[in-house]
Amino acid sequence: MSDPGSATGLDWLDVIVVGVYIGLVLGIGWYYGRQQRNTDEYFVGNRGMNSTLVGISMYATLFSTITYLSTPGEYLSKGPVIFCTLFSIPIVYFLVGYWIIPVYMKHRVTSAYELLEDRLGVKVRLLAAGLFILIRLAWMSLLIYLPAISILEMLGLEEKWLPAVVFTTGGVAIVYASIGGLRAVVVTDLFQFLLLFGGAILVIATVTFNFGGFDWFPTSWQPGWDRQPLFSTDPNVRVTVFGTILGGVLWWLCTAGSDQTAIQRFMSTGSAAAARRSFLINSCAGASVALLLALVGFSLLGFYQAHPEFLPDGQSIEESADKLFPSYLARRLPGGVAGLVLAALFAAAMSSLDSGVNSISAVTLTDFVDRCRSRPLTEKQRILAARSLAFGIGLIVVCVSSFVIKHVPGNFMEITNRVSNLLISPLFLPFFMAIFVPFSTAKGAIAAMISSSAAAIVVAYWKPLVATLGIEPVFFKEISFQWIQPCALVTGIAVGCGVSLLERMVKRQVA
């Protein structure tokens, strides 16, 4: 093991490992970039990609950074209730696989928001596409920020070096994603997933070896853990079992039913059965990693309880929970292995950025650029435009990640939920209105999106909002992040259906 007093556990072998990994992903981007002849290949891999690769890529894109970095810290400092997300996975699979996917795979589209125009008009399509771009920019900024914080911890660097780390990881991902298209993204996501999975296994193995067995596993409720009841209507209660399961179901329904990143993966498989298989792989990967990272969190808890002298700067476990995983990776693993896991953290950032860049480019080109031109672009021009968009979007993301995300309050888990849940429900609502509400109207869908966004912002940022307005909260001082999606969905559906019914009643009276 590395010297406990050293600033970093990394040596020259670790640096070589990271360098080889970066060279590998750049080579993959160059290889697939040479084979591209049209934007259908660039954005959806000619709709014939392997279901297993697509499923793993979907998981790596949407969950790798959040799961890998936030979950162990949550177990360490707050408690084990998030393990209940496992119970949401089979529910999500059947709802998405047999309710969402069959409807969407009837349409051969590049941008998911093409589905909205026929039913609700061009305004709703463009508004939804614009909302997706905002969501994905915020999401990618978050998912490159979290690994960068952990990489700083591993390298023993101060926070002032954050922009340099963000621009390095972001720069590599931008280059291979903008050159190689979706095929490069999916293949590199496989490598990144394996590295993340392997790093977690190494942590459990080394702690178990240190203890000479599994004595690190907690057998009682720890003093520092929160109260985590089965159910509560009190919005001040941070997490509950029911809220955790419901949150997992709603997040996946909204994401699979409206997010270009997920729908683009479905479209790349070519059929509903293949898309369902890819989502099954995604679900199995999610269950495996959830179980694995629960063990990582428990093993780290046991290790630092047994060795408090290794806690950074003399802090408690609760105070430094989000730093303990990367700290252990850098300082407790053998030389070369730490570099492999550092490459995994680079992978966590890049797997989230590469797919988002590709998806935003697809939406921007299909929903905005093509619509604004009087003469269509040639295929050669479209590929050049797609790559240019990918590069520019990536630069925006690394800038936001470097200078904006750090101002969002909370630990890794809370920051993630306050950012990722903010607009995903409003984005899902026009799809819900268009497909499942026969009396919906364009004005109703727009009203649903606006009201849902407002509700999500109020719930997510209740405390700073009332503080800014100088209002003293009467019933509660804080609102748990687990209320964001339910409140946003209920508000949006109620307002959207109400406005649609009212509009139709007015039209009938006028007629």
NUZAKOL-486955 format. One line per 2 residues: their letters; for each residue z, y, x of C-alpha. Coordinates in nm, 4 decimals. Example, Ala and Ser with C-alpha at 12.3 -4.5 7.8 and 13.67 -1.06 7.14 Angstrom:
NUZAKOL-486955
AS> 0.7800,-0.4500,1.2300; 0.7140,-0.1060,1.3670
end
This chain:
NUZAKOL-486955
MS> 0.0000,0.0000,0.0000; -0.0488,0.3610,0.1018
DP> 0.2266,0.5653,0.2522; 0.4491,0.6992,-0.0296
GS> 0.4785,1.0344,0.1331; 0.1103,1.0938,0.1932
AT> -0.0749,1.3571,-0.0043; -0.3517,1.1117,-0.0797
GL> -0.4076,0.7402,-0.0466; -0.7778,0.7820,0.0300
DW> -0.9356,0.7127,0.3701; -1.2838,0.6952,0.5218
LD> -1.3620,0.3631,0.3530; -1.2877,0.5170,0.0123
VI> -1.5243,0.8046,0.0871; -1.8008,0.5584,0.1792
VV> -1.7495,0.3663,-0.1456; -1.7802,0.6854,-0.3519
GV> -2.0889,0.7920,-0.1572; -2.2590,0.4558,-0.2126
YI> -2.1863,0.4751,-0.5850; -2.3324,0.8263,-0.6166
GL> -2.6433,0.7136,-0.4261; -2.6781,0.4137,-0.6586
VL> -2.6779,0.6137,-0.9827; -2.9192,0.8724,-0.8411
GI> -3.1499,0.5875,-0.7390; -3.1375,0.4443,-1.0921
GW> -3.2344,0.7831,-1.2368; -3.5278,0.8125,-0.9967
YY> -3.6441,0.4556,-1.0685; -3.6583,0.4956,-1.4469
GR> -3.7942,0.8491,-1.4217; -4.1066,0.7143,-1.2506
QQ> -4.1797,0.4871,-1.5489; -4.1727,0.7492,-1.8247
RN> -4.4941,0.8360,-2.0066; -4.3662,0.9947,-2.3301
TD> -4.0544,1.1376,-2.4984; -4.0078,0.8256,-2.7133
EY> -3.9390,0.6400,-2.3887; -3.7232,0.9262,-2.2589
FV> -3.5006,0.9614,-2.5674; -3.4885,0.6152,-2.7325
GN> -3.6208,0.3741,-2.4653; -3.9267,0.2868,-2.6779
RG> -3.6856,0.1427,-2.9393; -3.6644,-0.1952,-2.7709
MN> -3.3498,-0.1866,-2.5586; -3.1049,-0.4739,-2.5142
ST> -2.8299,-0.4743,-2.7792; -2.5541,-0.5669,-2.5333
LV> -2.6438,-0.2849,-2.2948; -2.6664,-0.0385,-2.5833
GI> -2.3260,-0.1453,-2.7204; -2.1526,-0.1073,-2.3840
SM> -2.3282,0.2245,-2.3272; -2.2107,0.3510,-2.6657
YA> -1.8537,0.2617,-2.5801; -1.8722,0.4080,-2.2289
TL> -2.0209,0.7298,-2.3633; -1.7840,0.7933,-2.6518
FS> -1.4539,0.6534,-2.5271; -1.4422,0.5932,-2.1519
TI> -1.2678,0.9075,-2.0362; -1.0360,0.9397,-2.3339
TY> -0.9288,0.5766,-2.3290; -0.9060,0.5452,-1.9548
LS> -0.7067,0.8591,-1.8822; -0.5137,0.9497,-2.1956
TP> -0.3931,0.6086,-2.3134; -0.1640,0.5101,-2.0214
GE> 0.0030,0.8531,-2.0259; 0.0573,0.8270,-2.4011
YL> 0.2298,0.4886,-2.3642; 0.4405,0.6199,-2.0777
SK> 0.5741,0.9318,-2.2435; 0.5381,0.8958,-2.6219
GP> 0.5484,0.5300,-2.7242; 0.3306,0.2322,-2.8213
VI> 0.2075,0.3252,-3.1699; -0.1478,0.4030,-3.0543
FC> -0.1847,0.0295,-2.9930; -0.2380,0.0156,-3.3702
TL> -0.5911,0.1477,-3.3173; -0.6771,-0.2191,-3.2638
FS> -0.6258,-0.2777,-3.6365; -0.8887,-0.0163,-3.7214
IP> -1.1637,-0.1890,-3.5187; -1.2565,-0.4711,-3.7657
IV> -1.2492,-0.2238,-4.0567; -1.4779,0.0119,-3.8668
YF> -1.7182,-0.2671,-3.7713; -1.7808,-0.3761,-4.1302
LV> -1.8059,-0.0214,-4.2657; -2.0446,0.0980,-3.9946
GY> -2.2338,-0.2287,-3.9510; -2.2981,-0.3009,-4.3202
WI> -2.2760,0.0424,-4.4814; -2.3944,0.3059,-4.2319
IP> -2.6437,0.1255,-4.0049; -2.8672,-0.0314,-4.2770
VY> -2.9215,0.3089,-4.4393; -3.0065,0.4866,-4.1156
MK> -3.2299,0.2176,-3.9652; -3.4708,0.2499,-4.2564
HR> -3.5890,0.5730,-4.0940; -3.7741,0.5929,-3.7599
VT> -3.6468,0.9201,-3.6234; -3.5704,1.0734,-3.2846
SA> -3.3184,1.3272,-3.4115; -3.0607,1.2091,-3.6671
YE> -3.0878,1.5435,-3.8450; -3.4433,1.4721,-3.9529
LL> -3.2775,1.2555,-4.2209; -3.1257,1.5627,-4.3871
ED> -3.4387,1.7702,-4.4393; -3.6007,1.5594,-4.7128
RL> -3.2858,1.5514,-4.9262; -3.1184,1.8870,-4.8608
GV> -3.3798,2.1079,-4.6944; -3.4489,2.2582,-4.3551
KV> -3.1489,2.4961,-4.3566; -2.9011,2.2080,-4.3799
RL> -3.0889,2.0166,-4.1115; -3.0817,2.3072,-3.8665
LA> -2.7185,2.3914,-3.9428; -2.6143,2.0290,-3.8842
AG> -2.8182,2.0089,-3.5636; -2.6592,2.3305,-3.4391
LF> -2.3122,2.2012,-3.5267; -2.3821,1.8797,-3.3360
IL> -2.4795,2.0792,-3.0274; -2.1502,2.2735,-3.0445
IR> -1.9492,1.9524,-3.0892; -2.1189,1.7714,-2.8064
LA> -2.0875,2.0683,-2.5690; -1.7117,2.0850,-2.6373
WM> -1.6804,1.7052,-2.6178; -1.8644,1.6784,-2.2864
SL> -1.6683,1.9687,-2.1412; -1.3466,1.7894,-2.2326
LI> -1.4611,1.4523,-2.1022; -1.5577,1.5902,-1.7634
YL> -1.2408,1.8024,-1.7432; -0.9963,1.5113,-1.7840
PA> -1.1382,1.2991,-1.4980; -1.1588,1.6105,-1.2792
IS> -0.7838,1.6702,-1.3260; -0.7165,1.3091,-1.2283
IL> -0.9518,1.3283,-0.9296; -0.7598,1.6346,-0.8076
EM> -0.4421,1.4294,-0.8291; -0.5997,1.1427,-0.6355
LG> -0.7337,1.3727,-0.3643; -0.4089,1.5697,-0.3399
LE> -0.5904,1.8981,-0.4149; -0.4622,2.2088,-0.5917
EK> -0.5976,2.3207,-0.9306; -0.8097,2.5912,-0.7671
WL> -1.0450,2.3119,-0.6566; -1.1138,2.2091,-1.0183
PA> -1.4523,2.3908,-1.0448; -1.5730,2.2221,-0.7243
VV> -1.4836,1.8754,-0.8538; -1.6388,1.9482,-1.1951
FT> -1.9618,2.0793,-1.0429; -1.9862,1.7778,-0.8094
TG> -1.9407,1.5129,-1.0801; -2.1416,1.7105,-1.3313
GV> -2.4214,1.7770,-1.0839; -2.4794,1.4079,-1.0121
AI> -2.4812,1.3164,-1.3825; -2.7156,1.6037,-1.4678
VY> -2.9677,1.4963,-1.2048; -2.9970,1.1276,-1.2987
AS> -2.9727,1.1902,-1.6760; -3.2342,1.4663,-1.6733
IG> -3.4742,1.2594,-1.4598; -3.4204,0.9048,-1.5870
GL> -3.3754,0.9518,-1.9622; -3.1920,0.7078,-2.1914
RA> -3.2744,0.3935,-1.9923; -3.1102,0.5374,-1.6798
VV> -2.8125,0.6482,-1.8887; -2.7624,0.3035,-2.0474
VT> -2.7912,0.1114,-1.7189; -2.5528,0.3423,-1.5298
DL> -2.3091,0.3244,-1.8219; -2.2857,-0.0523,-1.7622
FQ> -2.1836,-0.0002,-1.3985; -1.9374,0.2692,-1.5020
FL> -1.7783,0.0485,-1.7670; -1.7295,-0.2361,-1.5172
LL> -1.5684,-0.0018,-1.2647; -1.3295,0.1395,-1.5243
FG> -1.2380,-0.2085,-1.6466; -1.1849,-0.3345,-1.2912
GA> -0.9640,-0.0393,-1.1965; -0.7316,-0.1059,-1.4880
IL> -0.7045,-0.4760,-1.4000; -0.6162,-0.3862,-1.0393
VI> -0.3276,-0.1656,-1.1546; -0.1782,-0.4446,-1.3682
AT> -0.2278,-0.7013,-1.0902; -0.0630,-0.4927,-0.8166
VT> 0.2362,-0.3973,-1.0331; 0.2815,-0.7618,-1.1342
FN> 0.2682,-0.8642,-0.7670; 0.5236,-0.5923,-0.6823
FG> 0.7626,-0.7227,-0.9487; 0.6951,-1.0885,-0.8732
GF> 0.6124,-1.1450,-1.2384; 0.5941,-0.9652,-1.5724
DW> 0.9446,-0.8173,-1.5741; 0.7818,-0.4731,-1.6050
FP> 0.6943,-0.5380,-1.9705; 0.9311,-0.3339,-2.1956
TS> 1.1384,-0.5410,-2.4360; 1.3110,-0.2512,-2.6156
WQ> 1.2367,0.1020,-2.7363; 1.2553,0.3373,-2.4392
PG> 1.4846,0.6452,-2.4456; 1.2009,0.8908,-2.3775
WD> 0.9695,0.7668,-2.6532; 0.9087,0.9643,-2.9741
RQ> 0.9991,0.8597,-3.3274; 0.6841,0.6827,-3.4498
PL> 0.7314,0.5663,-3.8111; 0.5054,0.3451,-4.0205
FS> 0.4155,0.6367,-4.2510; 0.5297,0.9942,-4.3066
TD> 0.4188,1.2889,-4.5178; 0.5976,1.5280,-4.2802
PN> 0.3240,1.7092,-4.0813; 0.5734,1.7745,-3.8009
VR> 0.5815,1.4001,-3.7169; 0.3422,1.3684,-3.4248
VT> 0.2039,1.0165,-3.4845; 0.2535,0.7339,-3.7340
VF> 0.1180,0.3800,-3.7586; -0.0808,0.4613,-4.0735
GT> -0.2138,0.7850,-3.9244; -0.3277,0.6033,-3.6097
IL> -0.5222,0.3380,-3.8042; -0.6699,0.5919,-4.0476
GG> -0.7669,0.8211,-3.7606; -0.9561,0.5409,-3.5867
VL> -1.1456,0.4485,-3.9043; -1.2373,0.8073,-3.9962
WW> -1.3395,0.9042,-3.6439; -1.5816,0.6146,-3.6128
LC> -1.7249,0.6583,-3.9619; -1.7929,1.0253,-3.8967
TA> -1.9298,0.9611,-3.5475; -2.1547,0.6664,-3.6351
GS> -2.2717,0.8474,-3.9496; -2.3601,1.1864,-3.8008
DQ> -2.3472,1.2046,-3.4216; -2.6847,1.1949,-3.2469
TA> -2.5281,1.0125,-2.9511; -2.4409,0.7106,-3.1698
IQ> -2.7440,0.7210,-3.4003; -2.9764,0.7538,-3.0999
RF> -2.8289,0.4283,-2.9655; -2.8913,0.2553,-3.2993
MS> -3.2508,0.3777,-3.3054; -3.3122,0.2521,-2.9514
TG> -3.2544,-0.1119,-3.0614; -3.5426,-0.1305,-3.3083
SA> -3.3808,-0.3053,-3.6085; -3.0682,-0.2994,-3.8250
AA> -2.9627,-0.6459,-3.7041; -2.9976,-0.5437,-3.3385
AR> -2.8137,-0.2175,-3.4015; -2.5319,-0.4098,-3.5720
RS> -2.5103,-0.6448,-3.2716; -2.4840,-0.3450,-3.0390
FL> -2.2030,-0.2039,-3.2513; -2.0263,-0.5423,-3.2439
IN> -2.0424,-0.5324,-2.8625; -1.9070,-0.1773,-2.8763
SC> -1.6213,-0.2928,-3.1011; -1.5343,-0.5881,-2.8757
AG> -1.5368,-0.3608,-2.5711; -1.3094,-0.1178,-2.7533
AS> -1.0608,-0.3901,-2.8455; -1.0573,-0.5320,-2.4913
VA> -1.0019,-0.1969,-2.3252; -0.7372,-0.0916,-2.5796
LL> -0.5385,-0.4058,-2.5013; -0.5932,-0.3692,-2.1279
LA> -0.4847,-0.0054,-2.1137; -0.1758,-0.0772,-2.3205
LV> -0.0761,-0.3167,-2.0421; -0.1625,-0.0490,-1.7829
GF> 0.0686,0.1987,-1.9552; 0.3543,-0.0516,-1.9816
SL> 0.3109,-0.1690,-1.6216; 0.3165,0.1881,-1.4899
LG> 0.6252,0.2618,-1.7003; 0.8020,-0.0356,-1.5446
FY> 0.6877,0.0540,-1.1934; 0.8038,0.4176,-1.2020
QA> 1.1308,0.3253,-1.3701; 1.1928,0.0856,-1.0819
HP> 1.0633,0.3322,-0.8188; 1.1487,0.6888,-0.9307
EF> 1.1142,0.8019,-0.5682; 0.7355,0.7763,-0.6125
LP> 0.7252,1.0252,-0.9020; 0.5264,1.3386,-0.8078
DG> 0.7340,1.6455,-0.7122; 1.0558,1.4869,-0.8387
QS> 0.9480,1.5161,-1.2030; 1.0537,1.2781,-1.4795
IE> 0.8214,1.0137,-1.6220; 0.7783,1.2176,-1.9421
ES> 0.6912,1.5379,-1.7522; 0.4319,1.3785,-1.5260
AD> 0.2984,1.1034,-1.7560; -0.0681,1.2111,-1.7452
KL> -0.0601,1.2254,-1.3639; 0.0974,0.8864,-1.2976
FP> -0.2112,0.6724,-1.3537; -0.4349,0.8615,-1.1067
SY> -0.1391,0.9028,-0.8693; -0.0864,0.5263,-0.8647
LA> -0.4572,0.4636,-0.8144; -0.4684,0.6888,-0.5089
RR> -0.1367,0.6031,-0.3436; -0.0530,0.2438,-0.4325
LP> -0.3851,0.0615,-0.3953; -0.5301,-0.0693,-0.0643
GG> -0.7942,0.1264,0.1276; -1.1431,0.0855,-0.0169
VA> -1.0056,-0.0219,-0.3536; -0.8784,0.3304,-0.4204
GL> -1.2284,0.4592,-0.3444; -1.3723,0.2109,-0.5921
VL> -1.1420,0.3403,-0.8640; -1.2138,0.7008,-0.7657
AA> -1.5782,0.6106,-0.8228; -1.4664,0.4827,-1.1641
LF> -1.3163,0.8227,-1.2433; -1.6408,0.9886,-1.1390
AA> -1.8035,0.7308,-1.3665; -1.5792,0.8294,-1.6568
AM> -1.6961,1.1876,-1.6296; -2.0606,1.1012,-1.5776
SS> -2.0879,0.8394,-1.8537; -1.9786,1.0998,-2.1073
LD> -2.1954,1.3774,-1.9689; -2.5185,1.1862,-1.9167
SG> -2.5524,1.0597,-2.2754; -2.4495,1.3914,-2.4267
VN> -2.7061,1.5778,-2.2200; -2.9774,1.3361,-2.3294
SI> -2.8770,1.3582,-2.6977; -2.8540,1.7380,-2.7060
SA> -3.1939,1.7592,-2.5377; -3.3401,1.5314,-2.8062
VT> -3.1953,1.7425,-3.0885; -3.2900,2.0768,-2.9320
LT> -3.6478,1.9684,-2.8643; -3.7035,1.7914,-3.1990
DF> -3.5141,2.0217,-3.4366; -3.5668,2.3631,-3.2771
VD> -3.8382,2.3812,-3.0076; -4.1033,2.1808,-3.1949
RC> -4.0350,2.3752,-3.5160; -4.0681,2.7158,-3.3516
RS> -4.4042,2.6485,-3.1828; -4.7328,2.7079,-3.3601
RP> -4.9052,2.4548,-3.1336; -4.7379,2.1229,-3.0488
LT> -4.6529,2.0431,-2.6883; -4.8433,1.7720,-2.5061
EK> -4.6442,1.4634,-2.4040; -4.6408,1.5818,-2.0419
QR> -4.5078,1.9220,-2.1532; -4.2474,1.7584,-2.3781
IL> -4.1106,1.5449,-2.0930; -4.0893,1.8518,-1.8687
AA> -3.9182,2.0482,-2.1478; -3.6748,1.7618,-2.2134
RS> -3.5760,1.7443,-1.8454; -3.5400,2.1211,-1.8220
LA> -3.3207,2.1263,-2.1335; -3.1051,1.8443,-1.9965
FG> -3.0519,2.0322,-1.6713; -2.9653,2.3630,-1.8432
IG> -2.7306,2.1986,-2.0943; -2.5502,2.0187,-1.8142
LI> -2.4877,2.3468,-1.6335; -2.3363,2.4978,-1.9492
VV> -2.1031,2.2004,-1.9851; -1.9676,2.2142,-1.6306
CV> -1.9020,2.5890,-1.6669; -1.7082,2.5432,-1.9933
SS> -1.5187,2.2487,-1.8434; -1.4198,2.4513,-1.5387
FV> -1.2968,2.7654,-1.7102; -1.2273,2.7103,-2.0838
IK> -1.0862,2.3632,-2.1696; -0.7703,2.4144,-1.9631
HV> -0.6475,2.6639,-2.2240; -0.6233,2.3974,-2.5011
PG> -0.2529,2.2996,-2.5449; -0.1030,1.9488,-2.5310
NF> -0.1157,1.6335,-2.3204; -0.4437,1.4453,-2.2611
ME> -0.4223,1.2652,-2.5973; -0.3529,1.5814,-2.7969
IT> -0.6169,1.7879,-2.6154; -0.8697,1.5147,-2.6865
NR> -0.7917,1.4994,-3.0576; -0.7762,1.8765,-3.1052
VS> -1.1205,1.9137,-2.9487; -1.3033,1.5966,-3.0588
NL> -1.1785,1.5957,-3.4196; -1.2417,1.9633,-3.4788
LI> -1.6013,1.9532,-3.6042; -1.6899,1.5830,-3.6391
SP> -1.5820,1.5752,-4.0056; -1.7867,1.8867,-4.0979
LF> -2.0872,1.7282,-3.9256; -2.0535,1.4063,-4.1260
LP> -2.0311,1.5827,-4.4622; -2.4005,1.6792,-4.5060
FF> -2.4954,1.3137,-4.4367; -2.2331,1.1972,-4.6841
MA> -2.3600,1.4468,-4.9442; -2.7251,1.3608,-4.8851
IF> -2.6885,0.9816,-4.8956; -2.3890,0.9077,-5.1191
VP> -2.3616,1.2030,-5.3628; -2.6628,1.1946,-5.5993
FS> -2.5950,1.5408,-5.7467; -2.5507,1.7180,-5.4109
TA> -2.7349,2.0413,-5.3358; -2.8131,2.2317,-5.0167
KG> -2.5598,2.5033,-5.1028; -2.2988,2.2380,-5.1740
AI> -2.3579,2.0723,-4.8356; -2.3363,2.4046,-4.6528
AA> -2.0165,2.4957,-4.8403; -1.8730,2.1547,-4.7482
MI> -1.9444,2.2112,-4.3793; -1.7971,2.5619,-4.3752
SS> -1.4806,2.4758,-4.5700; -1.4251,2.1580,-4.3702
SA> -1.4602,2.3474,-4.0405; -1.2094,2.6076,-4.1580
AA> -0.9589,2.3393,-4.2618; -0.9980,2.1576,-3.9295
IV> -0.9408,2.4760,-3.7279; -0.6313,2.5708,-3.9298
VA> -0.4741,2.2252,-3.8913; -0.5673,2.1815,-3.5234
YW> -0.4466,2.5241,-3.4139; -0.1819,2.6017,-3.6765
KP> 0.0897,2.7031,-3.4315; -0.1150,2.9533,-3.2229
LV> -0.2820,3.0885,-3.5390; 0.0444,3.1745,-3.7154
AT> 0.1826,3.3126,-3.3886; -0.1219,3.5381,-3.3495
LG> -0.0914,3.6598,-3.7092; 0.2825,3.7193,-3.6672
IE> 0.3685,3.4867,-3.9596; 0.6877,3.2841,-3.9660
PV> 0.6048,2.9261,-4.0842; 0.8028,2.8393,-4.3979
FF> 0.7566,2.4635,-4.4425; 0.6599,2.3400,-4.0944
KE> 0.6195,2.4816,-3.7465; 0.3532,2.2388,-3.6253
IS> 0.0929,2.0081,-3.7777; 0.0181,1.6746,-3.6118
FQ> -0.3348,1.6282,-3.4784; -0.3562,1.3152,-3.6981
WI> -0.3931,1.5402,-4.0044; -0.7075,1.7150,-3.8752
QP> -0.9707,1.4719,-4.0005; -0.8148,1.3739,-4.3361
CA> -0.7610,1.7400,-4.4302; -1.1080,1.8413,-4.3146
LV> -1.2798,1.5565,-4.5024; -1.0882,1.5993,-4.8294
TG> -1.1431,1.9759,-4.8257; -1.5135,1.9457,-4.7479
IA> -1.5851,1.6750,-5.0073; -1.3950,1.8636,-5.2794
VG> -1.5648,2.1965,-5.2067; -1.9107,2.0432,-5.1520
CG> -1.9046,1.8407,-5.4740; -1.7573,2.1338,-5.6679
VS> -2.0245,2.3802,-5.5506; -2.3030,2.1256,-5.6155
LL> -2.1823,2.0578,-5.9707; -2.1397,2.4279,-6.0420
ER> -2.4882,2.5058,-5.9111; -2.6451,2.2353,-6.1286
MV> -2.4538,2.3528,-6.4353; -2.5745,2.7100,-6.3822
KR> -2.9343,2.5908,-6.3414; -2.9144,2.3874,-6.6655
QV> -2.7759,2.6855,-6.8564; -3.0507,2.9138,-6.7213
A> -3.3156,2.6564,-6.8119
end
